[in-house]
Amino acid sequence: MLQRAPSSAGPLQSAVIAHPESEERALSGWIDAIDGSFANAESHAGKSTGTFRIADGALRLVSAGDAMLTQLGRAFSHLTDVSGAPPELTVCLWDSATTGVEPPPLPPVAPGLPRGAVIYSSAGRQRVAYQPGLSLMSALDLDRSTAWFWCADSSRLPYWEPAAPLRQILHWWFPLRGLQLLHGASVGTAEGGVLLVGRGGSGKSTCALSSLASDLLYAGDDYVAVRDGPNPWVFSVYGSGKLEPGHSKLLPHLPPPSFQPDEALEEKAVFFVHERFPDRTCPGFPLRAVLIPRVTGTTQPRMLPVDLGDALRALAPSTLLQLHPASPDALSRMAALLQRVPTYVFEVGDIEEAPKAISRLLRALRP
C-alpha cells in the first residue's frame, strides 16, 4: 500500500510503504543483524557517548566514533544529564562513511520511489523504518530498551536531521511514556507556557525565536513533547530553531545561522539556541494555552478564541503527516489535549510585540 503525504523536510514528498506485519521471528532476526552492524562499526571506530534527560527520562546516545554524536547530539545539548541515572532508552548511532563498515541489511526497494519514501515494518514490540532515498534507517526494540540509527554518511545528512534528530525513534518511544511528539513550538515561563501550532510558514517559528529577546523561556521549535492528562505539560526535545530564508532579518538578536540554507532547495536556516542563549532554554513547563499564529498587517497583536474543530485542524494534519505511522489514538489524544486548555488565533502583528502579548496571556491564565 502506497500512501503519499508531505515530508517532514517540507519541500520533499514522502511515501510510506506499509508492509503487512512481519513474523516476529523474521523482524527479530533483522534487528539482530542491525545490532551486529553497529557492533562491527563500534569495533572499528571506538565509542563515544552522551546522556540527555528528555521529559524526565534519560536518553543515552552511543556513537561508533565521534561523527554521529557530534552531528546529532548538538540539538539535545541543553538537556545534558550528568546525574548518572540509568538510561530508559539507549540509541546506537553509526554511519558507514566514517566507520568504514558495510551498511546494515537493507530491504528491497521498488524503483521510482520519491526521495522521502519510508519503508516501515513492525511486529510485536519491534519497529524498523528505512528511507532509501536518504540512506537512513531507524529501528527500535522495546524489550531491549534499545534503538538504532544508521546513515550512509554523517557529513551528508539533510539539514533537518541534525536540527531535529531521531524523530522516528522518539515518535515510537514517547507514547509508551504518556507523551506525544507534536509539530509545534513552545515558549513560556516556569509557571506555564503556550504551544504554537499550524502549518509550515504560519509564523510559529518566528514567534518562538522572537521570545529570545524577552523574559520568556524557549522550549523548542518545530517539535516538542506534550504529556496529556488533567495537567498537560510541555517538554523540550530539541534546542534548535529553523527559519525560512530571510526571516532571520526580522530578528536581529539572532546570531548567524549554524546551517546556511540553499534557497533553491527550499532549505531553512538552522540555529542552535542553547549555544547562544543558554539562560533562555528550559526543559519544559505546564501547558496553559494553544496558539495558532497568523501574521497580519496590524501593529498590535490580538488573541481570538477558537473552537475545538479549528484548533484540531491547525494541530493535527502536520503532526499526523510528518510522523509515520501515526499512533492509532493520536487524533483522539490531540483532541483531548485541546479540550483541556484554551486555544486562540494569535494575530501576530509587529513581531517585536509578540512576546509581550504571550506574556500578558500567561499572566491572565495564571492559576
N, C-alpha and C positions, 0 to 999 in steps of 0.2 A: 504494500500500500504506500503510495507516494503522496505526501501532503506538502504543499508549498506554503511558506509563511515568511514574514520579514525576518531577516537575520539579525542577530544581536549586534552585528557590525554596522547596521544602518543601511549603507548603500548596497550591500550584497543581498541576494535572495537565497533563502535556506530551504532545503528539502529534508524532511525527516522520513527515513525509511523505517517503518515499524515492523520488525521481523516477528513472526509468531514466536511465542516464548520457547526458548531453547530448553532442552532437557538440562536439569540442574547439573548432571554429571558432566555434560559437554561444556557448559559455561564455566564450571568449576575448573575443568582442565585448561581452558583458555586463560583464566585468571592466574592459574599456577604458572603457565608459560609466560604471562606478562610479568609476574613477580620474578621469575627466573631471569628475564631480560634485564630487569632493574638490578638484580644481584650481580649479574655479569658486568653491567656498567659501573656499579659501585666498586667491584674488584679492580677494574681498570683505572678508575679516576679518583678513588677515595671518597670520602663522605664529608659533607657539611650540613649543619642542622640549624634550625631556628624554631622557637616555640612562641605562639601568639594566643592571646585569650580573646575569643570571639563569643559574645553572648554567654558569658560565664562558663565557657568550655575551652579547654586547652587544645589547640590545633598544632601538631608538630610537623614541620616540613623536613624531610630528609632528602638531600640532594646528592646525586652522584657527581662529584666535582662541585665547583662553585657557580658555574654559569647559570643554572636554572634557579638556584636560590637567590642569586643576585637579581635576576630578572623578575621573579615572581614574589619574592619576599618584601620588596620595596613598598608595595601597596598596603602591606599588613604592619609596617614598622611601628606605627603609632599604637599598636596593640601588643607589643613585645611583652612576653611573660617571663619573668625571672623567678617565679615562685618555686619552681621545681616540682609542681604538681604533675602527676602522670597525665599524659595526653588522652583525650577522649577519642581523637582520630589522628592517625599518622598518615601523611600523604608522601609518597615516594616520587621524586622528580628526576627525570633524566632526559637527555637528548642523544641522538646518535652522532651528531657532528663533533661535539667536544669530547665525548667519551670514547669514540671510535668503535662502538659496538653496533651490531645489526639491529634493525627495528624489531620490536616485539611482533608476534604473529598478527597479521592483518587480515581482515575478512575480504572476500572477493568484492569487487566494485564494478557496478554496471557503467558502461561508457556514457558520457554526456551529462553526468550529474553536475549541478551548479556548484560553485566553489564552496558555498556554505553548507553543503549537504551533510546530514548526520545519519550514520548507521548505528542503530540502537538495539541492544539485546539485553534481556533481563530474565532471571529465573530465581525464585526464592528470594534470598537477601543479597543477590549479586547483580551488578549492573556494569555494562560496558557501552561507551559511546565513542565512535570513531568518525572523524571529519577528514575524509580523504583529500579534499581539495586544499586543506590547510595543513595536512600531515600532523594532526593532533589526536591523541587518544586519552580518554578518561575512563577509569574503572574504579569500582567500589565493592568491597566485601564487608558487609556489616558484621558478620560473625567474627572476622579478624580485626574489626575496627581499623581497617587499613584501606587506603585508596592509592591509586597510581595515576600519574600524569606524564605522558611522553610526547615529545615533539621531535621532528626531524632535525631542526637546527634552532637553538635558542636565540641566535642572533637574527633570525628571520621571522620571529613571531609577529603576527599582526598587532598593530598598536594597542588594540583594546585588551589583549591578553595580559600584558604587564600592568595595565591600569586597573583591571578587574579580574584577577586570576582565579582559576579553579571554580568558576561559576557552576559548571555542570555538577561537580562533586558536591559543592555546598548545597545546591538545589536538591540533590538526593538526600543529603545528611540532615539538613535543618528540620524537615517535618517530623523526624523521629524525636526531636528535642522541643517540639511545640512551637517551631519557628517557621516563618515564610520568608524566602528571599524575594523581595519586591523591587520592581523597577521604579525607583523614585529617589529623591534627595531628601535630606533631613538636617534641620538646624534647630537650635533651641537653647535652653539653659538647664542647669542641673535639676530644676523643678519641673521641667516639661518642655516638649518641642513639637514641631509640626513636620508632617510628611508632605512633600511637594511631589505631585504626580501629574502625568499627562504624556502625550505623545512626544517624540523627539522634536526639538525645536520650539517647544511651548514656553520655554523660559525657566524651567525648574533649575537647571544647572547654573544659569546666570544669577538667579535669586540666591541659590545656596552659596555660591562663591562670593557674592556681594557681601554676605554676612561676615566675611573675614576682616572687613573694615569696621566692624561693630563689636558689641559685647556678646553677641550670640556665639554659641559653640557649634562646631561643624561636625556632624556625624557621618556625612557621606554624600556622594553624588552618584547618580545612576542606579546603584543597588544598595539597599540596606536590608537588615533582617528585622522582622517585627514579630514579637510574641503577642498572640491574641489572648483572649480571655477577658475577665472582668476589668483588669487593669493593663491595657495594652502598653507595650514597651518597645521602643526603637533601639536597635543595637547597630553600632558602626561595624562595617565589614572592611571597607576599603578607604584608605586615607588619600585617595586621588580625586581629581576632578577633571572633567572634559568639557571643552567649549568648541562651538563651531568656529571655523577660521574667521578671524576679525572681531569676534565678540569680546576677546580679552581687552580690546581697546576701550570697552565700556567700563572696565575695572582696572584702573591704573595702579591699584595697590598690589596686583598680582605680579609675581616675578616672570621672567621669560619662561615659556613652557619647556618641560623636560623632553617633550616629543614635538618636533616641528611638523605640522601636518602638510600633506600633499593635497592641495585643494582640488586638483584634477581628479583625485581618487576619493574625494569627499571625506577625507580623514579629519579628525578633530585634534585640537591641541590638548595635551595632557599635562596636568600639574600634580605634583606630589605635595599635597597641602602640608603634611606634618613636617616636612623638611624646612619650610619657610615660616609656618605658623604653628609651632608645636604647642603653644599655650591655648590655641583655639580649637584643636581637635579633642574629641572626647569619645569614650566608649559607648555612650548612649544615655537615654533619659526616658521618662514616661511620655507616651504619645497623648497630646492634648487636642490636636485637630489635624485634618487633612486639607491641603490647599491645592487648587487647580489653577496654576498661573496662566494669565492671559496678558500679553503685552498690549497696552493701549496707548493712545496718543495723549492721554491726560497726564497732568503732573502729579496729582495726589492719588495714592493707591486707595482701593476700596476692597472690602470683604463682603461678598454677597452670598448668603446661604443657598445651598443647592440640595436637591433631594437625593435619595439613595441611588436611583437609576442613573442620574448624571454622574454622580461620584464613581459608581462602578464602571461606567463607560470610560472614564478617564484613567482609572487604575488598572483594570483587568486586561485589556487587549495586549498592551505591550509586555506585561508580565507573562501572560499565557503564551504569547507567540515567540518570545525570546528564550524561554527556558523549556527544554524538552526532556521527556514528555511532561506535560502539566500534571500535577498531582490530582487524583480523582476528585478530591474535595477542595481544590484550590479556589474555585469560584465561590463556593458557599462560605469558605473561611474569610475571603476578602469581603464578602457582603456582610458577614457577622462583625468584622472589624469596623466597617463603615457605619454600622448601626450603633456602635459604642462611643464614637467620637463625632463631633460636628464637622461638617465639610463645607468649604467656602470656595467660590470662584474668587481668585485673588487677581484683581485688576491692578497690574504692577505699576504702571505709570513710570515716573522717574526712578531708575534703578537705585539711585542713592537713597531713596525713601523706603525701599522695600524692607531692609532690616528693621527700620523703625516701626513700620506697620506690623510686622510679625511680632516684635516685642510688645507692642500695645495689645495685640490679640492675646498673647500669652498671659499678660497681666490680667486681662479681663476674664480669662478662663482658669485662673489660678484657684485651686480648691480652697 
